[in-house]
Amino acid sequence: MINTVSIQQNRILITKDVDFVNSFLTVQQPYKLLLITTGNINNSELESLFIANFQSCS
């Protein structure tokens, strides 16, 4: 489902899940993929990293 939405809306999927990499490499889904490899952190810590570094990414 999330791969379908990504393709239909040209959205980038941001994930910590390596399974999406396998999907991307084998069937070119989702539309674009950003794999986050920050080690063992929880989602709120990951969100804080994005917020703190958002300006440097644009």
N, C-alpha and C positions, 0 to 999 in steps of 0.2 A: 504494500500500500504506500509506504513512504517513498519508495523508489518511483512509483507511478506519479505521485504528486510532484516529485522533484523534476521528472522529465516533462510533464505537462506544463509546469509553471517556470521552467528553467531556473530551478532553485539549487543552491549548493547545500549539500548535506554535510553537516559538521558532526563528527562522531568520535568516540573513544573505542568503538567496537571494530575489531579487525575483520569480522565477518563481512562487513560492507566492502572492504578492500577486495576480498575474493569475488564478490558479486560484480564490482566495478571492473576488475580485470577480465572476468570471464564473459559477462554479458553486457558490459558497458552501461550498467545501471548502478547508481543514480546518475543524473545529468552531470554533476560535478561533485567531487568528494574532497573533503578536508579532514584528514585523520589527525587527531590530537593525541600526542604521546607524551604526556606530562608525568608519567609514573602514577603512583597510587594516591590520587587526590579525589575528594568528593566533588559533586557537581557545583556546590556553592563556592568552593575554592576555585574551580574552573571558571565559573561566571565572574568571579572577582578578577582573575587574570585577564579575561576578555575586556572587562570594563577598564581596567588599569592601562591596557595596551591598545585600546581601540584606535586612538588617534594615530599611532605610529603605523597602523596597518592600512590606513586609507591613503 
